[in-house]
Amino acid sequence: MNEAKSKKAAPKAQEKDDNMKNTEIEKALAKNDEEWLKRMLLLVLIMIIALLGID
């Protein structure tokens, strides 16, 4: 009986660990997206300034 309970508890613990890993990955990706957007905005601004300078 106790073995059955421990076998059921193990997948739940694994699922909890997976969920924690997923949230960490999601946070890292969100931060990465933010950095990417900042770089793209900077690139666009530089291109606009360069085009204005050409005229």
Backbone as XML, in Angstrom:
<?xml version="1.0"?>
<chain id="A" units="angstrom">
  <residue number="1" name="MET">
    <atom name="N" x="0.829" y="-1.200" z="0.000"/>
    <atom name="CA" x="0.000" y="0.000" z="0.000"/>
    <atom name="C" x="0.868" y="1.256" z="0.000"/>
  </residue>
  <residue number="2" name="ASN">
    <atom name="N" x="1.885" y="1.265" z="0.844"/>
    <atom name="CA" x="2.768" y="2.429" z="0.910"/>
    <atom name="C" x="3.555" y="2.607" z="-0.384"/>
  </residue>
  <residue number="3" name="GLU">
    <atom name="N" x="3.894" y="1.488" z="-1.023"/>
    <atom name="CA" x="4.625" y="1.567" z="-2.288"/>
    <atom name="C" x="3.787" y="2.252" z="-3.360"/>
  </residue>
  <residue number="4" name="ALA">
    <atom name="N" x="2.509" y="1.962" z="-3.372"/>
    <atom name="CA" x="1.618" y="2.577" z="-4.361"/>
    <atom name="C" x="1.540" y="4.078" z="-4.148"/>
  </residue>
  <residue number="5" name="LYS">
    <atom name="N" x="1.489" y="4.496" z="-2.895"/>
    <atom name="CA" x="1.436" y="5.939" z="-2.597"/>
    <atom name="C" x="2.731" y="6.620" z="-3.012"/>
  </residue>
  <residue number="6" name="SER">
    <atom name="N" x="3.862" y="5.984" z="-2.724"/>
    <atom name="CA" x="5.141" y="6.597" z="-3.075"/>
    <atom name="C" x="5.325" y="6.657" z="-4.589"/>
  </residue>
  <residue number="7" name="LYS">
    <atom name="N" x="4.792" y="5.668" z="-5.307"/>
    <atom name="CA" x="4.886" y="5.691" z="-6.766"/>
    <atom name="C" x="4.041" y="6.818" z="-7.350"/>
  </residue>
  <residue number="8" name="LYS">
    <atom name="N" x="2.902" y="7.112" z="-6.720"/>
    <atom name="CA" x="2.064" y="8.211" z="-7.192"/>
    <atom name="C" x="2.686" y="9.555" z="-6.848"/>
  </residue>
  <residue number="9" name="ALA">
    <atom name="N" x="3.376" y="9.621" z="-5.713"/>
    <atom name="CA" x="3.976" y="10.881" z="-5.277"/>
    <atom name="C" x="5.166" y="11.255" z="-6.156"/>
  </residue>
  <residue number="10" name="ALA">
    <atom name="N" x="5.901" y="10.268" z="-6.632"/>
    <atom name="CA" x="7.094" y="10.541" z="-7.434"/>
    <atom name="C" x="6.772" y="11.304" z="-8.719"/>
  </residue>
  <residue number="11" name="PRO">
    <atom name="N" x="5.770" y="10.892" z="-9.501"/>
    <atom name="CA" x="5.463" y="11.667" z="-10.710"/>
    <atom name="C" x="5.011" y="13.092" z="-10.396"/>
  </residue>
  <residue number="12" name="LYS">
    <atom name="N" x="4.288" y="13.263" z="-9.285"/>
    <atom name="CA" x="3.856" y="14.614" z="-8.913"/>
    <atom name="C" x="5.058" y="15.487" z="-8.577"/>
  </residue>
  <residue number="13" name="ALA">
    <atom name="N" x="6.035" y="14.910" z="-7.859"/>
    <atom name="CA" x="7.244" y="15.662" z="-7.527"/>
    <atom name="C" x="8.010" y="15.998" z="-8.801"/>
  </residue>
  <residue number="14" name="GLN">
    <atom name="N" x="8.092" y="15.044" z="-9.715"/>
    <atom name="CA" x="8.771" y="15.280" z="-10.992"/>
    <atom name="C" x="8.052" y="16.360" z="-11.782"/>
  </residue>
  <residue number="15" name="GLU">
    <atom name="N" x="6.725" y="16.313" z="-11.762"/>
    <atom name="CA" x="5.929" y="17.313" z="-12.477"/>
    <atom name="C" x="6.165" y="18.699" z="-11.888"/>
  </residue>
  <residue number="16" name="LYS">
    <atom name="N" x="6.276" y="18.773" z="-10.573"/>
    <atom name="CA" x="6.531" y="20.059" z="-9.909"/>
    <atom name="C" x="7.903" y="20.595" z="-10.320"/>
  </residue>
  <residue number="17" name="ASP">
    <atom name="N" x="8.910" y="19.705" z="-10.346"/>
    <atom name="CA" x="10.249" y="20.110" z="-10.781"/>
    <atom name="C" x="10.227" y="20.597" z="-12.225"/>
  </residue>
  <residue number="18" name="ASP">
    <atom name="N" x="9.495" y="19.886" z="-13.082"/>
    <atom name="CA" x="9.389" y="20.285" z="-14.486"/>
    <atom name="C" x="8.726" y="21.650" z="-14.612"/>
  </residue>
  <residue number="19" name="ASN">
    <atom name="N" x="7.682" y="21.884" z="-13.816"/>
    <atom name="CA" x="6.997" y="23.175" z="-13.855"/>
    <atom name="C" x="7.922" y="24.294" z="-13.411"/>
  </residue>
  <residue number="20" name="MET">
    <atom name="N" x="8.748" y="24.028" z="-12.382"/>
    <atom name="CA" x="9.693" y="25.046" z="-11.919"/>
    <atom name="C" x="10.721" y="25.337" z="-13.010"/>
  </residue>
  <residue number="21" name="LYS">
    <atom name="N" x="11.192" y="24.291" z="-13.681"/>
    <atom name="CA" x="12.155" y="24.476" z="-14.770"/>
    <atom name="C" x="11.516" y="25.267" z="-15.906"/>
  </residue>
  <residue number="22" name="ASN">
    <atom name="N" x="10.255" y="24.949" z="-16.207"/>
    <atom name="CA" x="9.561" y="25.653" z="-17.282"/>
    <atom name="C" x="9.412" y="27.129" z="-16.966"/>
  </residue>
  <residue number="23" name="THR">
    <atom name="N" x="9.093" y="27.475" z="-15.724"/>
    <atom name="CA" x="8.943" y="28.890" z="-15.385"/>
    <atom name="C" x="10.286" y="29.601" z="-15.472"/>
  </residue>
  <residue number="24" name="GLU">
    <atom name="N" x="11.363" y="28.918" z="-15.089"/>
    <atom name="CA" x="12.690" y="29.521" z="-15.214"/>
    <atom name="C" x="13.030" y="29.765" z="-16.678"/>
  </residue>
  <residue number="25" name="ILE">
    <atom name="N" x="12.707" y="28.809" z="-17.515"/>
    <atom name="CA" x="12.965" y="28.952" z="-18.952"/>
    <atom name="C" x="12.128" y="30.084" z="-19.526"/>
  </residue>
  <residue number="26" name="GLU">
    <atom name="N" x="10.854" y="30.158" z="-19.124"/>
    <atom name="CA" x="9.975" y="31.221" z="-19.612"/>
    <atom name="C" x="10.493" y="32.594" z="-19.196"/>
  </residue>
  <residue number="27" name="LYS">
    <atom name="N" x="10.991" y="32.706" z="-17.971"/>
    <atom name="CA" x="11.552" y="33.985" z="-17.511"/>
    <atom name="C" x="12.775" y="34.361" z="-18.338"/>
  </residue>
  <residue number="28" name="ALA">
    <atom name="N" x="13.633" y="33.384" z="-18.596"/>
    <atom name="CA" x="14.837" y="33.648" z="-19.384"/>
    <atom name="C" x="14.473" y="34.068" z="-20.802"/>
  </residue>
  <residue number="29" name="LEU">
    <atom name="N" x="13.480" y="33.403" z="-21.386"/>
    <atom name="CA" x="13.060" y="33.755" z="-22.741"/>
    <atom name="C" x="12.431" y="35.138" z="-22.781"/>
  </residue>
  <residue number="30" name="ALA">
    <atom name="N" x="11.656" y="35.487" z="-21.765"/>
    <atom name="CA" x="11.039" y="36.813" z="-21.716"/>
    <atom name="C" x="12.121" y="37.884" z="-21.629"/>
  </residue>
  <residue number="31" name="LYS">
    <atom name="N" x="13.141" y="37.627" z="-20.820"/>
    <atom name="CA" x="14.244" y="38.579" z="-20.704"/>
    <atom name="C" x="14.985" y="38.675" z="-22.038"/>
  </residue>
  <residue number="32" name="ASN">
    <atom name="N" x="15.157" y="37.547" z="-22.698"/>
    <atom name="CA" x="15.829" y="37.510" z="-23.988"/>
    <atom name="C" x="15.041" y="38.305" z="-25.027"/>
  </residue>
  <residue number="33" name="ASP">
    <atom name="N" x="13.718" y="38.158" z="-25.029"/>
    <atom name="CA" x="12.860" y="38.911" z="-25.945"/>
    <atom name="C" x="13.000" y="40.405" z="-25.710"/>
  </residue>
  <residue number="34" name="GLU">
    <atom name="N" x="13.058" y="40.787" z="-24.445"/>
    <atom name="CA" x="13.195" y="42.197" z="-24.104"/>
    <atom name="C" x="14.512" y="42.751" z="-24.649"/>
  </residue>
  <residue number="35" name="GLU">
    <atom name="N" x="15.594" y="42.009" z="-24.456"/>
    <atom name="CA" x="16.898" y="42.433" z="-24.962"/>
    <atom name="C" x="16.875" y="42.532" z="-26.487"/>
  </residue>
  <residue number="36" name="TRP">
    <atom name="N" x="16.248" y="41.562" z="-27.138"/>
    <atom name="CA" x="16.173" y="41.554" z="-28.595"/>
    <atom name="C" x="15.403" y="42.773" z="-29.090"/>
  </residue>
  <residue number="37" name="LEU">
    <atom name="N" x="14.286" y="43.093" z="-28.429"/>
    <atom name="CA" x="13.496" y="44.259" z="-28.836"/>
    <atom name="C" x="14.290" y="45.549" z="-28.678"/>
  </residue>
  <residue number="38" name="LYS">
    <atom name="N" x="15.045" y="45.661" z="-27.596"/>
    <atom name="CA" x="15.879" y="46.853" z="-27.388"/>
    <atom name="C" x="16.916" y="46.985" z="-28.505"/>
  </residue>
  <residue number="39" name="ARG">
    <atom name="N" x="17.535" y="45.881" z="-28.863"/>
    <atom name="CA" x="18.553" y="45.922" z="-29.921"/>
    <atom name="C" x="17.949" y="46.274" z="-31.273"/>
  </residue>
  <residue number="40" name="MET">
    <atom name="N" x="16.776" y="45.723" z="-31.558"/>
    <atom name="CA" x="16.114" y="46.033" z="-32.831"/>
    <atom name="C" x="15.698" y="47.504" z="-32.882"/>
  </residue>
  <residue number="41" name="LEU">
    <atom name="N" x="15.204" y="48.032" z="-31.781"/>
    <atom name="CA" x="14.827" y="49.443" z="-31.720"/>
    <atom name="C" x="16.053" y="50.326" z="-31.945"/>
  </residue>
  <residue number="42" name="LEU">
    <atom name="N" x="17.156" y="49.975" z="-31.310"/>
    <atom name="CA" x="18.389" y="50.730" z="-31.495"/>
    <atom name="C" x="18.846" y="50.667" z="-32.950"/>
  </residue>
  <residue number="43" name="LEU">
    <atom name="N" x="18.759" y="49.504" z="-33.560"/>
    <atom name="CA" x="19.143" y="49.346" z="-34.961"/>
    <atom name="C" x="18.274" y="50.208" z="-35.869"/>
  </residue>
  <residue number="44" name="VAL">
    <atom name="N" x="16.965" y="50.211" z="-35.631"/>
    <atom name="CA" x="16.051" y="51.018" z="-36.445"/>
    <atom name="C" x="16.359" y="52.503" z="-36.275"/>
  </residue>
  <residue number="45" name="LEU">
    <atom name="N" x="16.597" y="52.931" z="-35.052"/>
    <atom name="CA" x="16.924" y="54.344" z="-34.823"/>
    <atom name="C" x="18.220" y="54.730" z="-35.530"/>
  </residue>
  <residue number="46" name="ILE">
    <atom name="N" x="19.216" y="53.873" z="-35.482"/>
    <atom name="CA" x="20.482" y="54.152" z="-36.167"/>
    <atom name="C" x="20.263" y="54.239" z="-37.670"/>
  </residue>
  <residue number="47" name="MET">
    <atom name="N" x="19.436" y="53.351" z="-38.211"/>
    <atom name="CA" x="19.168" y="53.381" z="-39.653"/>
    <atom name="C" x="18.431" y="54.658" z="-40.043"/>
  </residue>
  <residue number="48" name="ILE">
    <atom name="N" x="17.481" y="55.094" z="-39.231"/>
    <atom name="CA" x="16.754" y="56.339" z="-39.522"/>
    <atom name="C" x="17.706" y="57.518" z="-39.490"/>
  </residue>
  <residue number="49" name="ILE">
    <atom name="N" x="18.566" y="57.563" z="-38.483"/>
    <atom name="CA" x="19.537" y="58.661" z="-38.386"/>
    <atom name="C" x="20.482" y="58.633" z="-39.582"/>
  </residue>
  <residue number="50" name="ALA">
    <atom name="N" x="20.907" y="57.439" z="-39.986"/>
    <atom name="CA" x="21.800" y="57.321" z="-41.140"/>
    <atom name="C" x="21.102" y="57.796" z="-42.413"/>
  </residue>
  <residue number="51" name="LEU">
    <atom name="N" x="19.844" y="57.435" z="-42.589"/>
    <atom name="CA" x="19.103" y="57.873" z="-43.777"/>
    <atom name="C" x="18.903" y="59.384" z="-43.780"/>
  </residue>
  <residue number="52" name="LEU">
    <atom name="N" x="18.647" y="59.948" z="-42.617"/>
    <atom name="CA" x="18.500" y="61.407" z="-42.542"/>
    <atom name="C" x="19.826" y="62.099" z="-42.833"/>
  </residue>
  <residue number="53" name="GLY">
    <atom name="N" x="20.910" y="61.480" z="-42.415"/>
    <atom name="CA" x="22.231" y="62.053" z="-42.653"/>
    <atom name="C" x="22.620" y="62.000" z="-44.125"/>
  </residue>
  <residue number="54" name="ILE">
    <atom name="N" x="22.114" y="61.020" z="-44.867"/>
    <atom name="CA" x="22.436" y="60.890" z="-46.288"/>
    <atom name="C" x="21.805" y="62.030" z="-47.084"/>
  </residue>
  <residue number="55" name="ASP">
    <atom name="N" x="20.591" y="62.403" z="-46.712"/>
    <atom name="CA" x="19.891" y="63.479" z="-47.432"/>
    <atom name="C" x="20.666" y="64.728" z="-47.227"/>
  </residue>
</chain>
